[in-house]
Amino acid sequence: MVVKADGRRQAYEHQKLKLSLQIACKKRPIPTADLEDVVNDIEGSLRDNAQAEVESRKIGELVIQRLREIDEIAYVRFASVYRNFKDKEEFITELKELKR
């Protein structure tokens, strides 16, 4: 089960994770097989944790970490939605952090 930020619980959906990665990586030179590997790695990490529930925040952070490693543009796309930047300054701060 996935525990959402507002406390709701929802069944984990493999396809939802895969789709969010595909959206972030749209028109990027990332093979589909690499995205499948990312999904499998994240799911493996969640299974290794061996808990019945996982916070959606944890899944999001795992996605951000992996995207940052494979494609900076996909990372920024996902982070801009996931972290819900309030203004351009937050976005610029994130870009500066990525540059380091």
C-alpha distances in whole Angstrom, upper triangle without the diagonal:
4,7,10,13,14,12,10,6,6,5,5,9,12,14,13,14,17,18,18,20,22,23,24,26,28,31,31,32,29,29,26,26,25,22,21,22,20,16,17,18,15,12,15,15,11,12,15,13,12,9,6,5,6,9,9,13,12,12,15,17,16,17,20,21,22,23,26,27,27,29,29,30,26,25,27,26,22,23,25,22,19,21,23,27,29,32,34,35,31,31,34,33,30,32,35,32,31,35,35
4,6,10,11,9,8,6,5,6,6,9,12,14,12,12,15,16,15,17,20,21,21,23,25,29,28,30,27,28,25,25,24,21,20,21,18,15,17,17,14,12,15,14,11,13,15,13,13,11,9,6,5,6,6,9,10,9,11,14,14,15,17,19,19,21,23,24,25,26,27,27,23,22,24,22,19,19,21,18,16,18,19,23,25,28,30,31,27,27,30,29,26,29,31,29,28,32,32
4,7,8,6,6,5,7,9,9,12,15,17,15,14,18,19,17,20,22,22,22,25,27,31,30,32,30,30,28,28,27,24,23,24,21,19,20,20,16,15,18,17,13,15,18,15,15,12,10,7,6,5,6,9,10,10,12,14,15,16,18,20,21,22,24,26,27,27,28,28,25,23,24,23,19,19,21,18,15,17,18,22,23,27,29,29,26,26,30,28,26,29,31,28,28,32,32
4,5,5,5,6,8,11,11,13,16,17,14,14,18,18,16,18,21,20,20,23,25,29,29,31,29,30,27,28,27,23,23,24,21,19,21,21,17,17,20,18,15,18,20,18,18,15,14,10,9,6,5,8,10,10,11,13,15,16,17,19,21,21,23,25,26,26,26,26,23,21,22,21,17,17,18,15,13,14,15,18,20,24,26,26,23,23,27,26,23,26,29,27,26,30,31
4,5,7,9,11,14,14,16,19,20,17,16,20,20,17,20,23,21,21,24,26,30,29,32,30,31,29,30,28,25,26,26,23,21,23,23,19,19,22,20,18,21,22,19,20,17,17,13,11,8,7,7,11,12,11,13,16,16,17,19,21,21,23,25,27,26,26,25,23,21,21,20,17,16,17,14,12,12,13,16,17,21,23,24,20,21,25,23,21,25,27,25,25,29,29
4,6,9,11,15,16,18,21,22,18,19,22,22,20,23,25,24,24,27,29,32,32,35,33,34,32,33,32,28,29,29,26,24,26,26,22,22,25,23,20,23,25,22,23,19,18,14,13,10,10,11,14,15,15,17,19,20,20,23,25,25,26,29,30,30,29,28,26,24,24,23,20,19,19,17,14,15,15,18,19,22,25,26,23,24,27,26,24,28,30,28,28,32,33
4,6,10,13,14,17,20,22,19,19,23,23,21,24,26,25,25,29,30,34,34,36,34,35,32,33,32,28,28,29,26,24,26,25,22,21,24,22,19,21,23,20,20,17,15,12,11,9,10,11,14,15,16,18,20,20,22,24,25,26,27,30,31,31,31,30,28,26,26,25,22,21,22,19,17,18,18,21,22,26,29,29,26,27,30,29,27,30,32,30,30,34,34
4,7,10,12,15,18,19,16,18,21,21,20,23,25,24,25,28,29,33,33,35,33,34,31,32,31,27,27,28,26,23,25,25,21,20,23,22,19,21,23,20,20,17,14,11,12,10,10,13,15,15,16,19,20,21,22,24,26,26,28,30,31,31,31,31,28,26,27,25,22,22,23,20,17,19,19,23,24,27,30,31,27,28,32,31,28,31,34,32,32,35,36
4,7,9,12,16,17,15,16,19,20,19,21,24,24,24,27,29,32,32,34,32,32,29,30,29,26,25,26,24,21,22,23,19,18,20,20,16,18,20,18,17,14,11,9,9,9,10,13,14,14,16,18,19,20,22,24,24,25,28,29,30,31,31,31,27,26,27,26,22,23,24,21,18,20,21,24,26,29,32,33,29,29,33,32,29,32,35,32,32,36,36
4,6,9,12,14,12,13,16,17,16,19,21,21,22,25,26,30,30,32,29,29,26,27,27,23,22,24,22,18,20,21,18,16,19,19,15,17,20,18,17,15,12,9,10,10,10,13,14,13,15,18,18,18,21,23,23,24,27,28,29,29,30,29,26,25,26,24,21,22,23,20,18,20,21,25,26,30,32,33,30,29,33,32,29,32,35,32,32,35,36
4,6,10,12,11,12,15,16,16,18,20,21,22,24,26,29,29,31,28,28,24,25,25,21,20,21,20,16,17,19,16,14,17,17,14,14,18,17,16,13,11,9,10,12,11,15,15,13,16,18,18,18,21,23,22,24,26,28,28,28,30,29,26,25,27,25,22,23,25,21,19,22,23,27,29,32,34,35,32,31,34,34,31,33,36,33,32,36,37
4,7,9,8,9,12,13,13,15,17,18,19,21,23,27,26,28,25,24,21,21,21,18,16,18,16,12,14,15,12,10,13,14,11,12,15,15,14,13,11,9,9,11,9,13,13,10,13,16,15,15,18,19,19,20,23,24,24,25,26,26,22,22,24,22,19,20,22,20,17,20,22,25,28,31,32,33,30,29,32,32,28,30,33,31,29,33,34
4,5,5,7,9,10,11,13,15,16,17,19,20,24,24,25,22,22,18,19,19,16,14,16,15,11,13,15,12,10,14,15,13,14,17,17,17,16,14,13,12,13,12,15,15,12,13,17,15,14,18,20,18,19,22,23,23,24,25,25,21,21,23,21,18,20,22,19,17,21,22,25,28,31,32,33,30,29,32,32,28,30,33,31,29,33,34
4,6,5,6,9,10,11,12,15,16,17,18,22,21,22,19,18,15,15,15,12,10,12,12,8,9,12,10,8,12,14,12,13,16,17,17,17,16,15,14,15,13,16,15,12,14,16,14,13,17,18,16,17,21,21,20,21,23,23,19,19,22,20,17,20,22,19,18,21,23,26,29,31,32,33,30,29,32,31,28,29,32,30,28,31,32
4,5,5,6,9,10,10,12,14,15,16,19,20,21,18,17,14,15,15,12,11,14,13,9,12,14,13,12,15,17,15,17,20,20,21,20,19,18,17,17,15,17,17,14,15,18,16,14,17,19,17,17,21,22,20,21,23,22,18,19,21,19,16,19,21,18,17,21,22,25,28,30,31,33,30,28,31,31,28,29,32,30,28,31,33
4,5,5,6,9,10,11,12,14,15,19,19,21,18,18,15,17,17,13,12,15,13,10,13,15,13,12,16,17,15,17,20,20,21,20,18,17,15,15,12,15,15,11,12,15,14,12,15,18,16,16,19,21,20,20,21,20,16,17,19,16,14,16,18,15,14,18,19,22,25,27,28,30,26,25,28,28,25,26,29,28,26,29,31
4,5,5,6,9,10,11,12,14,18,17,19,16,16,14,14,14,10,10,12,10,7,10,12,9,9,13,14,13,15,18,18,19,18,18,16,14,14,11,13,12,9,9,12,11,9,12,14,13,13,16,17,16,17,18,18,14,14,17,15,12,14,16,14,13,16,18,21,24,26,27,28,25,23,26,26,23,24,27,25,23,26,28
4,6,5,6,9,10,11,12,15,15,16,13,13,10,11,11,7,7,10,9,6,10,12,11,11,14,15,15,17,19,20,21,21,21,19,17,17,14,16,16,12,12,15,13,10,13,15,13,13,16,17,15,16,18,17,13,15,17,15,13,16,18,16,15,18,20,23,26,28,28,30,27,24,27,27,24,24,28,26,23,26,28
4,5,5,6,9,10,10,14,14,16,14,14,11,14,14,10,11,14,12,10,13,15,14,14,18,19,18,20,23,23,24,24,23,21,19,19,15,17,17,14,13,16,15,12,14,17,15,14,17,19,17,16,18,17,13,14,16,13,12,15,16,14,14,18,18,21,24,26,26,28,25,23,26,27,23,24,27,26,24,27,29
4,5,5,6,9,10,14,14,16,14,15,13,15,14,10,12,14,12,10,14,15,13,14,18,18,17,20,22,22,24,23,22,20,17,16,13,14,15,11,10,13,13,9,11,14,13,11,15,16,15,14,15,14,10,11,13,10,8,11,13,10,10,14,15,18,21,22,23,25,22,20,23,23,20,20,24,23,20,24,26
4,5,5,6,8,12,11,13,11,12,10,12,11,7,9,11,9,8,12,13,12,13,16,17,17,19,21,22,24,23,23,21,19,18,15,15,15,12,11,13,12,8,10,12,10,8,12,13,12,11,13,12,8,10,12,10,8,11,13,12,12,15,17,19,22,24,23,25,22,20,22,23,19,19,23,21,19,22,24
4,6,5,6,9,10,11,9,10,8,11,11,8,10,13,11,11,14,16,15,16,19,20,20,22,24,25,27,27,26,24,22,21,18,19,19,15,14,16,15,12,13,16,13,11,15,16,13,12,14,13,9,12,14,11,10,14,15,14,14,18,19,21,24,25,25,27,24,21,24,25,21,21,25,24,21,23,26
4,5,5,9,10,13,12,13,12,15,14,11,14,16,14,14,17,18,17,18,22,22,22,24,26,27,28,28,28,25,23,21,18,18,19,16,14,17,16,12,13,16,15,12,15,17,15,13,14,12,9,11,12,9,8,12,12,11,12,16,16,18,21,22,22,24,22,19,22,23,20,20,23,23,20,23,25
4,6,9,9,12,11,13,13,15,13,11,14,15,13,13,17,17,16,18,21,21,21,24,26,26,28,27,28,25,22,21,17,17,18,15,12,14,14,10,10,13,12,9,11,14,12,10,10,8,5,7,8,6,5,9,10,9,11,13,14,16,19,20,19,21,19,16,18,20,16,16,20,19,16,19,21
4,6,5,8,7,10,10,13,11,9,12,14,12,13,16,17,16,19,21,21,22,25,26,27,29,29,29,27,24,23,20,20,20,17,15,16,16,12,12,14,12,9,12,13,10,8,10,8,5,8,10,8,9,12,13,13,14,17,18,19,23,23,22,24,22,18,20,22,18,17,21,20,17,19,22
4,5,9,9,11,11,14,13,11,14,17,15,16,19,20,20,21,24,25,25,28,29,30,32,32,32,30,27,26,22,23,23,20,18,20,19,15,16,18,16,13,15,16,13,11,13,10,8,12,12,10,11,14,15,14,16,19,19,21,24,24,23,25,23,20,22,24,21,19,23,23,20,22,25
4,7,8,11,12,15,14,13,16,18,17,19,22,22,22,24,27,27,28,30,32,33,35,35,35,33,30,29,26,26,26,23,21,22,22,18,18,20,18,14,16,17,14,12,13,10,9,13,14,12,14,17,17,17,19,22,22,23,26,25,24,26,25,21,23,25,22,20,23,24,20,22,25
4,6,9,11,13,12,11,15,16,15,17,20,20,20,23,25,25,26,29,30,31,33,34,34,32,29,28,25,25,25,22,20,21,20,16,16,17,15,12,13,14,11,8,10,8,7,11,12,11,13,16,17,17,19,21,22,22,26,25,23,25,24,20,21,23,20,18,21,21,18,19,22
4,6,9,12,10,11,14,15,15,17,19,20,21,23,25,25,27,29,30,31,34,34,35,34,31,30,27,27,26,23,22,22,21,18,17,18,15,13,14,14,10,9,11,11,10,13,15,15,16,19,20,21,22,24,25,26,29,29,27,28,27,23,24,26,22,20,23,23,19,20,23
4,6,8,7,7,11,11,11,13,16,16,17,19,21,22,23,25,26,28,30,31,32,30,27,27,24,24,23,20,19,20,18,15,15,16,13,11,13,12,8,8,11,11,10,12,15,14,15,17,19,20,20,23,24,25,29,29,27,29,27,24,25,26,22,21,23,23,19,20,23
4,5,5,7,9,10,11,13,15,16,17,19,20,22,23,25,26,28,30,31,31,30,28,28,25,26,25,21,21,22,19,16,18,18,14,13,16,14,11,11,15,15,13,15,18,17,17,20,22,22,23,25,27,28,32,32,31,32,30,27,28,29,26,24,27,26,23,24,26
4,5,5,6,9,10,11,12,14,15,17,18,20,21,22,24,26,28,29,29,28,26,26,23,24,23,20,20,21,18,15,17,18,15,14,17,16,13,13,17,16,14,16,19,18,17,20,22,22,22,25,26,28,32,32,31,33,31,28,29,30,27,26,29,27,24,26,28
4,5,5,6,9,10,10,12,14,15,16,18,20,21,22,24,26,27,28,27,25,26,24,25,23,20,20,21,18,16,18,18,14,14,17,16,13,14,18,18,16,18,21,20,19,22,24,24,23,26,28,30,34,34,33,35,32,30,31,32,28,27,30,28,25,27,28
4,5,5,6,9,10,10,12,14,15,16,18,20,21,23,25,26,27,26,24,24,22,22,21,18,18,18,15,13,15,14,11,11,14,12,9,11,15,16,13,14,18,17,16,19,22,22,21,24,26,27,31,32,31,32,29,27,28,28,25,24,26,25,21,23,25
4,5,5,6,9,10,11,12,14,15,17,18,20,21,23,24,25,24,21,22,19,20,18,15,15,16,13,11,13,13,10,9,13,12,10,11,14,15,11,13,16,15,14,17,19,19,18,21,23,25,28,29,29,30,27,25,27,27,23,23,26,24,21,23,25
4,5,5,6,8,10,10,12,14,15,16,18,20,21,23,23,22,20,21,19,20,19,15,16,17,14,12,15,15,12,12,16,15,13,15,18,18,15,16,20,18,17,19,22,21,20,23,25,28,31,32,32,33,30,28,30,30,26,26,29,27,24,27,28
4,5,5,6,9,10,10,12,14,15,16,18,20,22,23,22,20,21,20,20,18,15,16,16,13,12,15,14,10,12,15,13,11,14,17,18,16,16,20,19,17,20,23,22,21,23,26,28,32,33,32,33,30,28,30,29,26,26,28,26,23,25,26
4,5,5,6,9,10,11,12,14,15,17,19,20,21,20,18,18,16,17,15,12,12,13,9,8,11,10,7,9,12,11,10,12,15,16,13,13,17,16,14,16,19,19,17,20,22,24,28,29,29,30,27,25,26,26,22,22,25,23,20,23,23
4,5,5,6,8,10,11,12,14,15,17,18,19,18,15,16,15,16,14,10,12,13,10,8,12,12,10,11,14,14,13,15,17,18,15,15,18,17,14,17,20,18,17,20,22,25,28,30,30,31,28,26,28,28,24,24,27,25,22,25,26
4,5,5,6,9,10,10,12,14,15,17,18,18,16,18,17,18,15,12,14,15,12,11,15,14,12,14,17,16,15,17,20,21,18,18,21,21,18,20,23,22,20,23,26,28,32,33,33,34,31,29,31,30,27,27,30,27,25,28,28
4,5,5,6,9,10,10,12,15,16,18,18,15,17,16,17,14,11,13,13,9,10,13,12,9,12,15,13,13,16,19,20,17,17,20,20,18,19,22,22,19,22,25,27,30,32,32,32,29,27,29,28,25,25,27,25,22,25,25
4,5,5,6,9,10,11,13,14,15,14,12,13,12,13,10,8,10,10,7,7,11,10,9,11,14,13,14,16,18,20,16,15,19,19,15,17,20,19,16,19,22,24,28,30,30,30,27,25,27,26,23,24,26,23,21,25,25
4,5,5,6,9,10,11,12,13,13,11,13,13,14,11,9,12,13,10,11,14,14,12,15,18,17,17,20,22,23,19,19,22,21,18,19,23,21,18,21,24,27,30,32,32,33,30,28,31,30,26,27,30,27,25,28,29
4,5,5,6,9,10,12,14,14,13,15,15,17,13,12,15,15,11,13,16,15,13,16,19,18,18,21,23,25,22,21,24,24,21,22,25,24,21,24,27,29,32,35,35,35,32,30,33,31,28,29,31,28,26,29,29
4,5,5,6,9,11,13,13,11,13,14,14,11,10,13,12,9,11,14,13,12,15,17,16,18,20,22,24,21,19,22,23,20,20,24,23,20,21,25,27,30,32,33,33,29,28,30,29,25,27,28,25,24,27,27
4,5,5,7,8,10,9,8,10,11,12,9,8,12,12,9,12,15,14,14,17,19,19,20,22,24,25,22,20,23,23,20,20,23,22,19,21,24,26,29,32,33,33,29,28,31,29,26,28,30,27,25,29,28
4,5,5,7,9,10,10,13,14,16,13,12,16,16,13,15,18,17,17,20,22,21,22,25,27,28,25,24,27,26,23,24,27,25,22,24,27,30,33,36,36,37,33,32,35,33,30,32,33,30,29,32,32
4,5,8,11,12,12,15,16,17,13,13,17,16,13,16,19,17,17,20,22,21,22,25,27,29,26,24,27,28,24,25,28,27,24,25,29,31,34,37,37,37,33,33,35,33,30,32,33,30,28,32,31
4,6,9,10,9,12,14,15,11,12,15,15,13,16,18,17,17,21,22,22,23,26,27,29,26,24,27,27,24,24,27,26,22,24,27,29,32,35,36,35,31,31,34,31,28,31,32,28,28,31,30
4,7,9,10,13,15,17,14,14,18,18,16,19,21,20,21,24,25,25,26,29,30,32,29,27,30,30,26,26,30,28,25,26,29,32,34,37,38,38,34,34,37,35,32,34,35,32,31,35,34
4,5,7,10,13,15,12,13,17,17,16,18,21,21,21,24,26,26,28,30,31,32,29,27,29,29,25,25,28,26,23,24,27,30,32,35,37,37,33,33,36,34,31,33,35,32,31,35,34
4,7,10,13,15,14,14,17,18,17,20,22,23,23,25,27,28,29,31,32,33,29,28,30,30,26,26,29,26,23,25,27,30,33,36,37,38,34,34,37,35,32,35,37,34,33,37,36
4,7,9,12,11,11,14,16,15,17,20,20,21,23,25,26,27,29,30,30,27,25,27,27,23,23,25,23,20,21,24,27,29,32,34,34,30,31,34,32,29,32,34,31,30,34,34
4,6,8,7,8,11,12,12,14,16,17,18,20,22,23,24,25,26,27,24,22,24,23,19,19,22,20,16,18,20,23,26,29,31,31,27,27,30,28,25,28,30,27,27,30,30
4,5,5,7,9,10,11,13,15,16,17,19,20,22,24,24,24,25,22,20,21,21,17,17,19,17,14,15,17,20,22,25,27,27,24,24,27,25,23,26,27,25,25,28,28
4,5,5,6,9,10,11,12,14,16,16,18,20,21,22,22,22,19,17,18,18,14,14,16,14,10,12,14,18,20,23,25,25,21,21,25,23,21,23,26,23,23,26,27
4,5,5,6,9,10,10,12,14,15,16,19,20,21,20,21,18,16,17,17,13,12,14,13,9,10,12,15,18,21,22,22,19,19,22,20,17,20,22,20,20,23,24
4,5,5,6,9,10,11,13,14,15,17,19,20,20,21,18,16,18,18,14,13,16,15,11,12,16,18,21,24,25,25,21,21,23,22,19,21,23,20,20,23,23
4,5,5,6,9,10,11,12,14,16,17,18,18,19,16,14,16,16,12,13,16,14,11,13,16,18,21,24,25,25,22,21,24,22,19,21,24,21,20,23,24
4,5,5,6,9,10,10,12,14,15,16,16,16,13,11,13,13,9,9,12,10,7,9,12,15,18,20,21,22,18,17,20,19,16,18,20,18,17,21,21
4,5,5,6,9,10,10,13,15,15,15,16,14,11,13,14,10,9,13,12,9,10,13,15,18,21,21,21,17,17,19,17,14,17,18,15,15,18,19
4,5,5,6,9,10,11,13,14,15,16,14,11,14,15,12,11,15,15,12,13,17,18,22,24,24,24,20,20,22,20,17,18,20,17,16,20,20
4,5,5,6,8,10,11,12,12,13,10,8,11,12,8,9,13,12,10,12,15,17,21,22,22,23,19,18,20,19,16,17,20,17,15,19,19
4,6,5,6,9,10,10,10,11,9,6,9,10,7,7,10,11,9,10,13,15,18,20,19,19,16,15,17,16,12,13,16,13,11,15,16
4,6,5,7,9,10,11,13,11,8,11,13,11,10,14,15,12,13,17,18,21,22,22,22,18,17,18,17,13,15,16,13,11,15,15
4,5,5,6,9,10,12,10,8,12,13,11,12,15,16,14,15,19,20,24,25,24,24,21,19,21,20,16,16,18,16,13,16,17
4,5,5,6,7,9,6,5,9,10,8,9,13,13,12,14,17,18,22,22,21,22,19,17,18,18,14,14,16,15,12,14,16
4,6,6,5,8,8,5,8,11,10,10,13,15,13,14,17,17,21,21,20,20,17,15,16,15,12,11,13,11,8,11,12
4,6,7,11,10,8,12,14,13,13,16,18,17,18,21,21,25,25,24,23,21,19,19,19,15,15,16,14,11,13,13
4,7,9,8,8,12,13,13,14,17,18,17,19,21,22,26,26,24,25,22,20,20,20,17,16,18,16,13,14,16
4,6,5,6,9,10,11,12,14,16,16,17,20,20,23,23,21,22,20,17,18,18,15,13,16,15,11,13,15
4,6,5,6,9,10,10,12,14,15,15,17,17,20,20,18,18,17,14,14,15,11,10,12,12,8,9,12
4,5,5,6,9,10,11,13,14,15,16,16,19,19,16,18,16,13,14,15,12,10,13,14,10,12,15
4,5,5,6,8,10,11,12,14,15,16,19,19,18,19,17,14,16,17,13,12,16,15,12,14,17
4,5,5,6,8,10,10,11,13,14,18,18,17,17,15,12,14,14,10,10,13,12,9,12,14
4,5,5,6,9,10,10,11,11,15,14,13,14,12,9,11,11,8,8,11,11,9,11,14
4,6,5,7,9,10,11,11,15,15,14,16,14,11,13,14,11,11,15,15,12,15,18
4,5,5,6,8,10,11,15,16,16,17,14,12,15,15,12,13,16,15,13,16,19
4,5,5,5,8,8,12,13,13,14,11,9,12,12,9,10,13,12,11,14,16
4,6,6,6,6,10,10,10,12,9,7,11,12,9,10,14,13,13,16,18
4,6,5,7,10,12,13,15,12,11,14,15,12,14,17,17,16,19,21
4,5,8,12,14,15,16,13,12,15,15,12,15,18,16,16,19,21
4,6,9,11,13,13,10,9,13,12,10,13,15,14,14,18,19
4,6,9,11,12,9,9,13,13,12,14,17,16,17,20,21
4,6,7,8,6,6,10,10,9,12,14,14,15,18,19
4,7,8,7,8,11,12,12,14,16,17,18,20,22
4,5,6,7,9,10,11,13,15,16,17,19,21
4,5,5,6,9,10,10,12,14,15,16,19
4,5,5,6,9,10,10,12,14,15,17
4,5,5,6,9,10,11,12,14,16
4,5,5,6,9,10,11,12,15
4,5,5,6,9,10,10,13
4,5,5,6,9,10,11
4,5,5,6,9,10
4,5,5,6,9
4,5,5,7
4,5,5
4,5
4
